[in-house]
């Protein structure tokens, strides 16, 4: 089971390795932490993301990485 978990964490890290946007590159450790420990690290990752000022063009890999974490956190879901 530990091998599966370790292997699963490699995929997001590999995605993070192709990110070229400087602002998102700074967020990668926070985003990876949120993937590894969603119950404890998602909120801090979103807080860092919300405080980020983007001044560079966001490439596709950067956008995907950010959007996936926002989706996981329920950003954009209707409040009932």
mmCIF file of the N, C-alpha and C atoms, coordinates in Angstrom:
data_MODEL
# 
_entry.id   MODEL 
# 
loop_
_atom_site.group_PDB 
_atom_site.id 
_atom_site.type_symbol 
_atom_site.label_atom_id 
_atom_site.label_alt_id 
_atom_site.label_comp_id 
_atom_site.label_asym_id 
_atom_site.label_entity_id 
_atom_site.label_seq_id 
_atom_site.pdbx_PDB_ins_code 
_atom_site.Cartn_x 
_atom_site.Cartn_y 
_atom_site.Cartn_z 
_atom_site.occupancy 
_atom_site.B_iso_or_equiv 
_atom_site.pdbx_formal_charge 
_atom_site.auth_seq_id 
_atom_site.auth_comp_id 
_atom_site.auth_asym_id 
_atom_site.auth_atom_id 
_atom_site.pdbx_PDB_model_num 
ATOM 1   N N  . UNK A 1 1  ? 0.812   -1.187 0.000   1.00 0.00 ? 1  UNK A N  1 
ATOM 2   C CA . UNK A 1 1  ? 0.000   0.000  0.000   1.00 0.00 ? 1  UNK A CA 1 
ATOM 3   C C  . UNK A 1 1  ? 0.861   1.259  0.000   1.00 0.00 ? 1  UNK A C  1 
ATOM 4   N N  . UNK A 1 2  ? 1.958   1.230  0.742   1.00 0.00 ? 2  UNK A N  1 
ATOM 5   C CA . UNK A 1 2  ? 2.837   2.400  0.779   1.00 0.00 ? 2  UNK A CA 1 
ATOM 6   C C  . UNK A 1 2  ? 3.471   2.647  -0.582  1.00 0.00 ? 2  UNK A C  1 
ATOM 7   N N  . UNK A 1 3  ? 3.758   1.580  -1.315  1.00 0.00 ? 3  UNK A N  1 
ATOM 8   C CA . UNK A 1 3  ? 4.341   1.732  -2.645  1.00 0.00 ? 3  UNK A CA 1 
ATOM 9   C C  . UNK A 1 3  ? 3.351   2.402  -3.592  1.00 0.00 ? 3  UNK A C  1 
ATOM 10  N N  . UNK A 1 4  ? 2.079   2.032  -3.491  1.00 0.00 ? 4  UNK A N  1 
ATOM 11  C CA . UNK A 1 4  ? 1.052   2.638  -4.333  1.00 0.00 ? 4  UNK A CA 1 
ATOM 12  C C  . UNK A 1 4  ? 0.919   4.122  -4.025  1.00 0.00 ? 4  UNK A C  1 
ATOM 13  N N  . UNK A 1 5  ? 0.916   4.460  -2.749  1.00 0.00 ? 5  UNK A N  1 
ATOM 14  C CA . UNK A 1 5  ? 0.802   5.863  -2.339  1.00 0.00 ? 5  UNK A CA 1 
ATOM 15  C C  . UNK A 1 5  ? 2.004   6.662  -2.843  1.00 0.00 ? 5  UNK A C  1 
ATOM 16  N N  . UNK A 1 6  ? 3.181   6.111  -2.700  1.00 0.00 ? 6  UNK A N  1 
ATOM 17  C CA . UNK A 1 6  ? 4.398   6.791  -3.158  1.00 0.00 ? 6  UNK A CA 1 
ATOM 18  C C  . UNK A 1 6  ? 4.364   6.977  -4.674  1.00 0.00 ? 6  UNK A C  1 
ATOM 19  N N  . UNK A 1 7  ? 3.922   5.952  -5.392  1.00 0.00 ? 7  UNK A N  1 
ATOM 20  C CA . UNK A 1 7  ? 3.844   6.049  -6.854  1.00 0.00 ? 7  UNK A CA 1 
ATOM 21  C C  . UNK A 1 7  ? 2.806   7.082  -7.270  1.00 0.00 ? 7  UNK A C  1 
ATOM 22  N N  . UNK A 1 8  ? 1.690   7.132  -6.543  1.00 0.00 ? 8  UNK A N  1 
ATOM 23  C CA . UNK A 1 8  ? 0.640   8.100  -6.866  1.00 0.00 ? 8  UNK A CA 1 
ATOM 24  C C  . UNK A 1 8  ? 1.127   9.533  -6.676  1.00 0.00 ? 8  UNK A C  1 
ATOM 25  N N  . UNK A 1 9  ? 2.029   9.744  -5.750  1.00 0.00 ? 9  UNK A N  1 
ATOM 26  C CA . UNK A 1 9  ? 2.556   11.092 -5.521  1.00 0.00 ? 9  UNK A CA 1 
ATOM 27  C C  . UNK A 1 9  ? 3.564   11.508 -6.588  1.00 0.00 ? 9  UNK A C  1 
ATOM 28  N N  . UNK A 1 10 ? 4.091   10.562 -7.330  1.00 0.00 ? 10 UNK A N  1 
ATOM 29  C CA . UNK A 1 10 ? 5.055   10.890 -8.387  1.00 0.00 ? 10 UNK A CA 1 
ATOM 30  C C  . UNK A 1 10 ? 4.400   11.590 -9.568  1.00 0.00 ? 10 UNK A C  1 
ATOM 31  N N  . UNK A 1 11 ? 3.164   11.234 -9.876  1.00 0.00 ? 11 UNK A N  1 
ATOM 32  C CA . UNK A 1 11 ? 2.488   11.818 -11.039 1.00 0.00 ? 11 UNK A CA 1 
ATOM 33  C C  . UNK A 1 11 ? 2.330   13.328 -10.892 1.00 0.00 ? 11 UNK A C  1 
ATOM 34  N N  . UNK A 1 12 ? 1.752   13.832 -9.790  1.00 0.00 ? 12 UNK A N  1 
ATOM 35  C CA . UNK A 1 12 ? 1.660   15.288 -9.653  1.00 0.00 ? 12 UNK A CA 1 
ATOM 36  C C  . UNK A 1 12 ? 3.027   15.963 -9.640  1.00 0.00 ? 12 UNK A C  1 
ATOM 37  N N  . UNK A 1 13 ? 4.009   15.299 -9.069  1.00 0.00 ? 13 UNK A N  1 
ATOM 38  C CA . UNK A 1 13 ? 5.357   15.873 -9.060  1.00 0.00 ? 13 UNK A CA 1 
ATOM 39  C C  . UNK A 1 13 ? 5.895   15.988 -10.476 1.00 0.00 ? 13 UNK A C  1 
ATOM 40  N N  . UNK A 1 14 ? 5.591   14.996 -11.310 1.00 0.00 ? 14 UNK A N  1 
ATOM 41  C CA . UNK A 1 14 ? 6.032   15.048 -12.705 1.00 0.00 ? 14 UNK A CA 1 
ATOM 42  C C  . UNK A 1 14 ? 5.314   16.163 -13.447 1.00 0.00 ? 14 UNK A C  1 
ATOM 43  N N  . UNK A 1 15 ? 4.021   16.345 -13.161 1.00 0.00 ? 15 UNK A N  1 
ATOM 44  C CA . UNK A 1 15 ? 3.290   17.459 -13.763 1.00 0.00 ? 15 UNK A CA 1 
ATOM 45  C C  . UNK A 1 15 ? 3.912   18.773 -13.310 1.00 0.00 ? 15 UNK A C  1 
ATOM 46  N N  . UNK A 1 16 ? 4.244   18.854 -12.039 1.00 0.00 ? 16 UNK A N  1 
ATOM 47  C CA . UNK A 1 16 ? 4.869   20.062 -11.517 1.00 0.00 ? 16 UNK A CA 1 
ATOM 48  C C  . UNK A 1 16 ? 6.195   20.370 -12.161 1.00 0.00 ? 16 UNK A C  1 
ATOM 49  N N  . UNK A 1 17 ? 6.873   19.342 -12.644 1.00 0.00 ? 17 UNK A N  1 
ATOM 50  C CA . UNK A 1 17 ? 8.186   19.563 -13.252 1.00 0.00 ? 17 UNK A CA 1 
ATOM 51  C C  . UNK A 1 17 ? 8.110   20.228 -14.618 1.00 0.00 ? 17 UNK A C  1 
ATOM 52  N N  . UNK A 1 18 ? 6.936   20.229 -15.273 1.00 0.00 ? 18 UNK A N  1 
ATOM 53  C CA . UNK A 1 18 ? 6.816   20.869 -16.589 1.00 0.00 ? 18 UNK A CA 1 
ATOM 54  C C  . UNK A 1 18 ? 6.207   22.267 -16.509 1.00 0.00 ? 18 UNK A C  1 
ATOM 55  N N  . UNK A 1 19 ? 5.877   22.702 -15.323 1.00 0.00 ? 19 UNK A N  1 
ATOM 56  C CA . UNK A 1 19 ? 5.291   24.030 -15.145 1.00 0.00 ? 19 UNK A CA 1 
ATOM 57  C C  . UNK A 1 19 ? 6.354   25.093 -15.398 1.00 0.00 ? 19 UNK A C  1 
ATOM 58  N N  . UNK A 1 20 ? 5.988   26.101 -16.157 1.00 0.00 ? 20 UNK A N  1 
ATOM 59  C CA . UNK A 1 20 ? 6.928   27.163 -16.518 1.00 0.00 ? 20 UNK A CA 1 
ATOM 60  C C  . UNK A 1 20 ? 6.566   28.518 -15.917 1.00 0.00 ? 20 UNK A C  1 
ATOM 61  N N  . UNK A 1 21 ? 5.370   28.652 -15.403 1.00 0.00 ? 21 UNK A N  1 
ATOM 62  C CA . UNK A 1 21 ? 4.938   29.917 -14.828 1.00 0.00 ? 21 UNK A CA 1 
ATOM 63  C C  . UNK A 1 21 ? 5.604   30.124 -13.470 1.00 0.00 ? 21 UNK A C  1 
ATOM 64  N N  . UNK A 1 22 ? 6.329   31.224 -13.288 1.00 0.00 ? 22 UNK A N  1 
ATOM 65  C CA . UNK A 1 22 ? 7.048   31.436 -12.026 1.00 0.00 ? 22 UNK A CA 1 
ATOM 66  C C  . UNK A 1 22 ? 6.144   31.482 -10.796 1.00 0.00 ? 22 UNK A C  1 
ATOM 67  N N  . UNK A 1 23 ? 4.962   32.063 -10.941 1.00 0.00 ? 23 UNK A N  1 
ATOM 68  C CA . UNK A 1 23 ? 4.066   32.143 -9.795  1.00 0.00 ? 23 UNK A CA 1 
ATOM 69  C C  . UNK A 1 23 ? 3.567   30.755 -9.394  1.00 0.00 ? 23 UNK A C  1 
ATOM 70  N N  . UNK A 1 24 ? 3.215   29.948 -10.363 1.00 0.00 ? 24 UNK A N  1 
ATOM 71  C CA . UNK A 1 24 ? 2.728   28.592 -10.067 1.00 0.00 ? 24 UNK A CA 1 
ATOM 72  C C  . UNK A 1 24 ? 3.872   27.726 -9.565  1.00 0.00 ? 24 UNK A C  1 
ATOM 73  N N  . UNK A 1 25 ? 5.080   27.925 -10.094 1.00 0.00 ? 25 UNK A N  1 
ATOM 74  C CA . UNK A 1 25 ? 6.223   27.139 -9.625  1.00 0.00 ? 25 UNK A CA 1 
ATOM 75  C C  . UNK A 1 25 ? 6.412   27.320 -8.120  1.00 0.00 ? 25 UNK A C  1 
ATOM 76  N N  . UNK A 1 26 ? 6.168   28.530 -7.638  1.00 0.00 ? 26 UNK A N  1 
ATOM 77  C CA . UNK A 1 26 ? 6.284   28.785 -6.202  1.00 0.00 ? 26 UNK A CA 1 
ATOM 78  C C  . UNK A 1 26 ? 5.186   28.073 -5.412  1.00 0.00 ? 26 UNK A C  1 
ATOM 79  N N  . UNK A 1 27 ? 4.058   27.784 -6.078  1.00 0.00 ? 27 UNK A N  1 
ATOM 80  C CA . UNK A 1 27 ? 2.928   27.142 -5.414  1.00 0.00 ? 27 UNK A CA 1 
ATOM 81  C C  . UNK A 1 27 ? 3.009   25.621 -5.422  1.00 0.00 ? 27 UNK A C  1 
ATOM 82  N N  . UNK A 1 28 ? 3.835   25.052 -6.281  1.00 0.00 ? 28 UNK A N  1 
ATOM 83  C CA . UNK A 1 28 ? 3.888   23.597 -6.441  1.00 0.00 ? 28 UNK A CA 1 
ATOM 84  C C  . UNK A 1 28 ? 4.045   22.852 -5.118  1.00 0.00 ? 28 UNK A C  1 
ATOM 85  N N  . UNK A 1 29 ? 4.938   23.251 -4.232  1.00 0.00 ? 29 UNK A N  1 
ATOM 86  C CA . UNK A 1 29 ? 5.041   22.509 -2.962  1.00 0.00 ? 29 UNK A CA 1 
ATOM 87  C C  . UNK A 1 29 ? 3.730   22.507 -2.166  1.00 0.00 ? 29 UNK A C  1 
ATOM 88  N N  . UNK A 1 30 ? 3.014   23.626 -2.187  1.00 0.00 ? 30 UNK A N  1 
ATOM 89  C CA . UNK A 1 30 ? 1.739   23.713 -1.479  1.00 0.00 ? 30 UNK A CA 1 
ATOM 90  C C  . UNK A 1 30 ? 0.694   22.826 -2.142  1.00 0.00 ? 30 UNK A C  1 
ATOM 91  N N  . UNK A 1 31 ? 0.666   22.839 -3.478  1.00 0.00 ? 31 UNK A N  1 
ATOM 92  C CA . UNK A 1 31 ? -0.301  22.032 -4.206  1.00 0.00 ? 31 UNK A CA 1 
ATOM 93  C C  . UNK A 1 31 ? -0.021  20.545 -4.038  1.00 0.00 ? 31 UNK A C  1 
ATOM 94  N N  . UNK A 1 32 ? 1.249   20.160 -4.066  1.00 0.00 ? 32 UNK A N  1 
ATOM 95  C CA . UNK A 1 32 ? 1.602   18.756 -3.858  1.00 0.00 ? 32 UNK A CA 1 
ATOM 96  C C  . UNK A 1 32 ? 1.263   18.316 -2.434  1.00 0.00 ? 32 UNK A C  1 
ATOM 97  N N  . UNK A 1 33 ? 1.467   19.198 -1.477  1.00 0.00 ? 33 UNK A N  1 
ATOM 98  C CA . UNK A 1 33 ? 1.101   18.874 -0.094  1.00 0.00 ? 33 UNK A CA 1 
ATOM 99  C C  . UNK A 1 33 ? -0.401  18.651 0.023   1.00 0.00 ? 33 UNK A C  1 
ATOM 100 N N  . UNK A 1 34 ? -1.184  19.447 -0.698  1.00 0.00 ? 34 UNK A N  1 
ATOM 101 C CA . UNK A 1 34 ? -2.641  19.294 -0.668  1.00 0.00 ? 34 UNK A CA 1 
ATOM 102 C C  . UNK A 1 34 ? -3.074  17.975 -1.289  1.00 0.00 ? 34 UNK A C  1 
ATOM 103 N N  . UNK A 1 35 ? -2.341  17.504 -2.275  1.00 0.00 ? 35 UNK A N  1 
ATOM 104 C CA . UNK A 1 35 ? -2.651  16.209 -2.874  1.00 0.00 ? 35 UNK A CA 1 
ATOM 105 C C  . UNK A 1 35 ? -2.289  15.087 -1.908  1.00 0.00 ? 35 UNK A C  1 
ATOM 106 N N  . UNK A 1 36 ? -1.157  15.216 -1.257  1.00 0.00 ? 36 UNK A N  1 
ATOM 107 C CA . UNK A 1 36 ? -0.686  14.171 -0.346  1.00 0.00 ? 36 UNK A CA 1 
ATOM 108 C C  . UNK A 1 36 ? -1.521  14.110 0.930   1.00 0.00 ? 36 UNK A C  1 
ATOM 109 N N  . UNK A 1 37 ? -1.994  15.255 1.405   1.00 0.00 ? 37 UNK A N  1 
ATOM 110 C CA . UNK A 1 37 ? -2.753  15.307 2.654   1.00 0.00 ? 37 UNK A CA 1 
ATOM 111 C C  . UNK A 1 37 ? -3.918  16.286 2.493   1.00 0.00 ? 37 UNK A C  1 
ATOM 112 N N  . UNK A 1 38 ? -4.950  15.884 1.747   1.00 0.00 ? 38 UNK A N  1 
ATOM 113 C CA . UNK A 1 38 ? -6.028  16.816 1.428   1.00 0.00 ? 38 UNK A CA 1 
ATOM 114 C C  . UNK A 1 38 ? -6.766  17.370 2.639   1.00 0.00 ? 38 UNK A C  1 
ATOM 115 N N  . UNK A 1 39 ? -6.901  16.579 3.688   1.00 0.00 ? 39 UNK A N  1 
ATOM 116 C CA . UNK A 1 39 ? -7.650  17.054 4.859   1.00 0.00 ? 39 UNK A CA 1 
ATOM 117 C C  . UNK A 1 39 ? -6.955  18.198 5.574   1.00 0.00 ? 39 UNK A C  1 
ATOM 118 N N  . UNK A 1 40 ? -5.640  18.199 5.565   1.00 0.00 ? 40 UNK A N  1 
ATOM 119 C CA . UNK A 1 40 ? -4.903  19.213 6.320   1.00 0.00 ? 40 UNK A CA 1 
ATOM 120 C C  . UNK A 1 40 ? -4.231  20.277 5.468   1.00 0.00 ? 40 UNK A C  1 
ATOM 121 N N  . UNK A 1 41 ? -3.969  19.982 4.208   1.00 0.00 ? 41 UNK A N  1 
ATOM 122 C CA . UNK A 1 41 ? -3.156  20.907 3.418   1.00 0.00 ? 41 UNK A CA 1 
ATOM 123 C C  . UNK A 1 41 ? -3.915  21.634 2.308   1.00 0.00 ? 41 UNK A C  1 
ATOM 124 N N  . UNK A 1 42 ? -5.165  21.259 2.044   1.00 0.00 ? 42 UNK A N  1 
ATOM 125 C CA . UNK A 1 42 ? -5.900  21.914 0.959   1.00 0.00 ? 42 UNK A CA 1 
ATOM 126 C C  . UNK A 1 42 ? -6.201  23.374 1.274   1.00 0.00 ? 42 UNK A C  1 
ATOM 127 N N  . UNK A 1 43 ? -6.711  23.641 2.456   1.00 0.00 ? 43 UNK A N  1 
ATOM 128 C CA . UNK A 1 43 ? -7.052  25.029 2.807   1.00 0.00 ? 43 UNK A CA 1 
ATOM 129 C C  . UNK A 1 43 ? -5.831  25.936 2.773   1.00 0.00 ? 43 UNK A C  1 
ATOM 130 N N  . UNK A 1 44 ? -4.700  25.558 3.380   1.00 0.00 ? 44 UNK A N  1 
ATOM 131 C CA . UNK A 1 44 ? -3.519  26.417 3.273   1.00 0.00 ? 44 UNK A CA 1 
ATOM 132 C C  . UNK A 1 44 ? -3.055  26.616 1.823   1.00 0.00 ? 44 UNK A C  1 
ATOM 133 N N  . UNK A 1 45 ? -3.170  25.576 1.003   1.00 0.00 ? 45 UNK A N  1 
ATOM 134 C CA . UNK A 1 45 ? -2.767  25.706 -0.405  1.00 0.00 ? 45 UNK A CA 1 
ATOM 135 C C  . UNK A 1 45 ? -3.662  26.698 -1.133  1.00 0.00 ? 45 UNK A C  1 
ATOM 136 N N  . UNK A 1 46 ? -4.955  26.633 -0.874  1.00 0.00 ? 46 UNK A N  1 
ATOM 137 C CA . UNK A 1 46 ? -5.878  27.580 -1.503  1.00 0.00 ? 46 UNK A CA 1 
ATOM 138 C C  . UNK A 1 46 ? -5.643  29.006 -1.019  1.00 0.00 ? 46 UNK A C  1 
ATOM 139 N N  . UNK A 1 47 ? -5.302  29.156 0.248   1.00 0.00 ? 47 UNK A N  1 
ATOM 140 C CA . UNK A 1 47 ? -5.014  30.491 0.777   1.00 0.00 ? 47 UNK A CA 1 
ATOM 141 C C  . UNK A 1 47 ? -3.795  31.095 0.086   1.00 0.00 ? 47 UNK A C  1 
ATOM 142 N N  . UNK A 1 48 ? -2.771  30.278 -0.121  1.00 0.00 ? 48 UNK A N  1 
ATOM 143 C CA . UNK A 1 48 ? -1.575  30.759 -0.823  1.00 0.00 ? 48 UNK A CA 1 
ATOM 144 C C  . UNK A 1 48 ? -1.929  31.098 -2.270  1.00 0.00 ? 48 UNK A C  1 
ATOM 145 N N  . UNK A 1 49 ? -2.734  30.254 -2.907  1.00 0.00 ? 49 UNK A N  1 
ATOM 146 C CA . UNK A 1 49 ? -3.145  30.496 -4.286  1.00 0.00 ? 49 UNK A CA 1 
ATOM 147 C C  . UNK A 1 49 ? -3.940  31.795 -4.403  1.00 0.00 ? 49 UNK A C  1 
ATOM 148 N N  . UNK A 1 50 ? -4.833  32.040 -3.456  1.00 0.00 ? 50 UNK A N  1 
ATOM 149 C CA . UNK A 1 50 ? -5.640  33.263 -3.477  1.00 0.00 ? 50 UNK A CA 1 
ATOM 150 C C  . UNK A 1 50 ? -4.801  34.519 -3.280  1.00 0.00 ? 50 UNK A C  1 
ATOM 151 N N  . UNK A 1 51 ? -3.696  34.408 -2.584  1.00 0.00 ? 51 UNK A N  1 
ATOM 152 C CA . UNK A 1 51 ? -2.839  35.559 -2.313  1.00 0.00 ? 51 UNK A CA 1 
ATOM 153 C C  . UNK A 1 51 ? -1.822  35.810 -3.430  1.00 0.00 ? 51 UNK A C  1 
ATOM 154 N N  . UNK A 1 52 ? -1.801  34.928 -4.413  1.00 0.00 ? 52 UNK A N  1 
ATOM 155 C CA . UNK A 1 52 ? -0.811  35.037 -5.483  1.00 0.00 ? 52 UNK A CA 1 
ATOM 156 C C  . UNK A 1 52 ? -1.231  36.095 -6.500  1.00 0.00 ? 52 UNK A C  1 
ATOM 157 N N  . UNK A 1 53 ? -0.304  36.949 -6.861  1.00 0.00 ? 53 UNK A N  1 
ATOM 158 C CA . UNK A 1 53 ? -0.515  37.942 -7.910  1.00 0.00 ? 53 UNK A CA 1 
ATOM 159 C C  . UNK A 1 53 ? 0.178   37.417 -9.155  1.00 0.00 ? 53 UNK A C  1 
ATOM 160 N N  . UNK A 1 54 ? -0.596  37.223 -10.215 1.00 0.00 ? 54 UNK A N  1 
ATOM 161 C CA . UNK A 1 54 ? -0.046  36.689 -11.457 1.00 0.00 ? 54 UNK A CA 1 
ATOM 162 C C  . UNK A 1 54 ? 0.340   37.829 -12.386 1.00 0.00 ? 54 UNK A C  1 
ATOM 163 N N  . UNK A 1 55 ? 1.595   37.815 -12.826 1.00 0.00 ? 55 UNK A N  1 
ATOM 164 C CA . UNK A 1 55 ? 2.074   38.828 -13.758 1.00 0.00 ? 55 UNK A CA 1 
ATOM 165 C C  . UNK A 1 55 ? 2.598   38.203 -15.045 1.00 0.00 ? 55 UNK A C  1 
ATOM 166 N N  . UNK A 1 56 ? 2.668   36.864 -15.083 1.00 0.00 ? 56 UNK A N  1 
ATOM 167 C CA . UNK A 1 56 ? 3.143   36.145 -16.267 1.00 0.00 ? 56 UNK A CA 1 
ATOM 168 C C  . UNK A 1 56 ? 2.022   35.327 -16.872 1.00 0.00 ? 56 UNK A C  1 
ATOM 169 N N  . UNK A 1 57 ? 2.170   35.003 -18.137 1.00 0.00 ? 57 UNK A N  1 
ATOM 170 C CA . UNK A 1 57 ? 1.215   34.147 -18.819 1.00 0.00 ? 57 UNK A CA 1 
ATOM 171 C C  . UNK A 1 57 ? 1.221   32.772 -18.168 1.00 0.00 ? 57 UNK A C  1 
ATOM 172 N N  . UNK A 1 58 ? 0.037   32.196 -18.001 1.00 0.00 ? 58 UNK A N  1 
ATOM 173 C CA . UNK A 1 58 ? -0.071  30.877 -17.377 1.00 0.00 ? 58 UNK A CA 1 
ATOM 174 C C  . UNK A 1 58 ? -0.130  29.823 -18.480 1.00 0.00 ? 58 UNK A C  1 
ATOM 175 N N  . UNK A 1 59 ? 0.854   28.916 -18.482 1.00 0.00 ? 59 UNK A N  1 
ATOM 176 C CA . UNK A 1 59 ? 0.887   27.833 -19.470 1.00 0.00 ? 59 UNK A CA 1 
ATOM 177 C C  . UNK A 1 59 ? -0.135  26.768 -19.097 1.00 0.00 ? 59 UNK A C  1 
ATOM 178 N N  . UNK A 1 60 ? -0.411  25.851 -20.026 1.00 0.00 ? 60 UNK A N  1 
ATOM 179 C CA . UNK A 1 60 ? -1.446  24.836 -19.828 1.00 0.00 ? 60 UNK A CA 1 
ATOM 180 C C  . UNK A 1 60 ? -1.181  23.960 -18.609 1.00 0.00 ? 60 UNK A C  1 
ATOM 181 N N  . UNK A 1 61 ? 0.048   23.511 -18.426 1.00 0.00 ? 61 UNK A N  1 
ATOM 182 C CA . UNK A 1 61 ? 0.366   22.645 -17.280 1.00 0.00 ? 61 UNK A CA 1 
ATOM 183 C C  . UNK A 1 61 ? 0.129   23.373 -15.965 1.00 0.00 ? 61 UNK A C  1 
ATOM 184 N N  . UNK A 1 62 ? 0.473   24.642 -15.916 1.00 0.00 ? 62 UNK A N  1 
ATOM 185 C CA . UNK A 1 62 ? 0.262   25.431 -14.697 1.00 0.00 ? 62 UNK A CA 1 
ATOM 186 C C  . UNK A 1 62 ? -1.222  25.596 -14.408 1.00 0.00 ? 62 UNK A C  1 
ATOM 187 N N  . UNK A 1 63 ? -1.979  25.863 -15.451 1.00 0.00 ? 63 UNK A N  1 
ATOM 188 C CA . UNK A 1 63 ? -3.412  26.067 -15.287 1.00 0.00 ? 63 UNK A CA 1 
ATOM 189 C C  . UNK A 1 63 ? -4.092  24.790 -14.815 1.00 0.00 ? 63 UNK A C  1 
ATOM 190 N N  . UNK A 1 64 ? -3.728  23.668 -15.402 1.00 0.00 ? 64 UNK A N  1 
ATOM 191 C CA . UNK A 1 64 ? -4.309  22.389 -15.001 1.00 0.00 ? 64 UNK A CA 1 
ATOM 192 C C  . UNK A 1 64 ? -4.010  22.107 -13.541 1.00 0.00 ? 64 UNK A C  1 
ATOM 193 N N  . UNK A 1 65 ? -2.768  22.275 -13.142 1.00 0.00 ? 65 UNK A N  1 
ATOM 194 C CA . UNK A 1 65 ? -2.377  21.976 -11.761 1.00 0.00 ? 65 UNK A CA 1 
ATOM 195 C C  . UNK A 1 65 ? -3.192  22.822 -10.780 1.00 0.00 ? 65 UNK A C  1 
ATOM 196 N N  . UNK A 1 66 ? -3.369  24.094 -11.083 1.00 0.00 ? 66 UNK A N  1 
ATOM 197 C CA . UNK A 1 66 ? -4.110  24.991 -10.197 1.00 0.00 ? 66 UNK A CA 1 
ATOM 198 C C  . UNK A 1 66 ? -5.598  24.665 -10.190 1.00 0.00 ? 66 UNK A C  1 
ATOM 199 N N  . UNK A 1 67 ? -6.157  24.420 -11.358 1.00 0.00 ? 67 UNK A N  1 
ATOM 200 C CA . UNK A 1 67 ? -7.594  24.150 -11.461 1.00 0.00 ? 67 UNK A CA 1 
ATOM 201 C C  . UNK A 1 67 ? -7.975  22.844 -10.786 1.00 0.00 ? 67 UNK A C  1 
ATOM 202 N N  . UNK A 1 68 ? -7.134  21.836 -10.905 1.00 0.00 ? 68 UNK A N  1 
ATOM 203 C CA . UNK A 1 68 ? -7.437  20.557 -10.264 1.00 0.00 ? 68 UNK A CA 1 
ATOM 204 C C  . UNK A 1 68 ? -7.538  20.707 -8.757  1.00 0.00 ? 68 UNK A C  1 
ATOM 205 N N  . UNK A 1 69 ? -6.652  21.475 -8.183  1.00 0.00 ? 69 UNK A N  1 
ATOM 206 C CA . UNK A 1 69 ? -6.691  21.662 -6.732  1.00 0.00 ? 69 UNK A CA 1 
ATOM 207 C C  . UNK A 1 69 ? -7.919  22.468 -6.322  1.00 0.00 ? 69 UNK A C  1 
ATOM 208 N N  . UNK A 1 70 ? -8.276  23.463 -7.097  1.00 0.00 ? 70 UNK A N  1 
ATOM 209 C CA . UNK A 1 70 ? -9.473  24.245 -6.798  1.00 0.00 ? 70 UNK A CA 1 
ATOM 210 C C  . UNK A 1 70 ? -10.733 23.379 -6.910  1.00 0.00 ? 70 UNK A C  1 
ATOM 211 N N  . UNK A 1 71 ? -10.760 22.539 -7.943  1.00 0.00 ? 71 UNK A N  1 
ATOM 212 C CA . UNK A 1 71 ? -11.907 21.653 -8.120  1.00 0.00 ? 71 UNK A CA 1 
ATOM 213 C C  . UNK A 1 71 ? -12.031 20.681 -6.952  1.00 0.00 ? 71 UNK A C  1 
ATOM 214 N N  . UNK A 1 72 ? -10.915 20.121 -6.548  1.00 0.00 ? 72 UNK A N  1 
ATOM 215 C CA . UNK A 1 72 ? -10.926 19.183 -5.412  1.00 0.00 ? 72 UNK A CA 1 
ATOM 216 C C  . UNK A 1 72 ? -11.465 19.853 -4.159  1.00 0.00 ? 72 UNK A C  1 
ATOM 217 N N  . UNK A 1 73 ? -11.143 21.115 -3.977  1.00 0.00 ? 73 UNK A N  1 
ATOM 218 C CA . UNK A 1 73 ? -11.584 21.841 -2.789  1.00 0.00 ? 73 UNK A CA 1 
ATOM 219 C C  . UNK A 1 73 ? -13.032 22.289 -2.872  1.00 0.00 ? 73 UNK A C  1 
ATOM 220 N N  . UNK A 1 74 ? -13.647 22.117 -4.045  1.00 0.00 ? 74 UNK A N  1 
ATOM 221 C CA . UNK A 1 74 ? -15.048 22.498 -4.189  1.00 0.00 ? 74 UNK A CA 1 
ATOM 222 C C  . UNK A 1 74 ? -15.253 23.936 -4.589  1.00 0.00 ? 74 UNK A C  1 
ATOM 223 N N  . UNK A 1 75 ? -14.206 24.609 -5.028  1.00 0.00 ? 75 UNK A N  1 
ATOM 224 C CA . UNK A 1 75 ? -14.334 25.993 -5.465  1.00 0.00 ? 75 UNK A CA 1 
ATOM 225 C C  . UNK A 1 75 ? -15.259 26.014 -6.693  1.00 0.00 ? 75 UNK A C  1 
ATOM 226 N N  . UNK A 1 76 ? -16.262 26.857 -6.652  1.00 0.00 ? 76 UNK A N  1 
ATOM 227 C CA . UNK A 1 76 ? -17.177 26.981 -7.767  1.00 0.00 ? 76 UNK A CA 1 
ATOM 228 C C  . UNK A 1 76 ? -18.446 26.155 -7.617  1.00 0.00 ? 76 UNK A C  1 
ATOM 229 N N  . UNK A 1 77 ? -18.519 25.295 -6.606  1.00 0.00 ? 77 UNK A N  1 
ATOM 230 C CA . UNK A 1 77 ? -19.735 24.523 -6.389  1.00 0.00 ? 77 UNK A CA 1 
ATOM 231 C C  . UNK A 1 77 ? -20.802 25.420 -5.791  1.00 0.00 ? 77 UNK A C  1 
ATOM 232 N N  . UNK A 1 78 ? -22.031 25.107 -6.141  1.00 0.00 ? 78 UNK A N  1 
ATOM 233 C CA . UNK A 1 78 ? -23.143 25.875 -5.600  1.00 0.00 ? 78 UNK A CA 1 
ATOM 234 C C  . UNK A 1 78 ? -23.283 25.626 -4.110  1.00 0.00 ? 78 UNK A C  1 
ATOM 235 N N  . UNK A 1 79 ? -23.593 26.660 -3.390  1.00 0.00 ? 79 UNK A N  1 
ATOM 236 C CA . UNK A 1 79 ? -23.836 26.545 -1.947  1.00 0.00 ? 79 UNK A CA 1 
ATOM 237 C C  . UNK A 1 79 ? -25.317 26.279 -1.747  1.00 0.00 ? 79 UNK A C  1 
ATOM 238 N N  . UNK A 1 80 ? -25.610 25.221 -1.016  1.00 0.00 ? 80 UNK A N  1 
ATOM 239 C CA . UNK A 1 80 ? -27.028 24.885 -0.783  1.00 0.00 ? 80 UNK A CA 1 
ATOM 240 C C  . UNK A 1 80 ? -27.392 25.035 0.660   1.00 0.00 ? 80 UNK A C  1 
# 
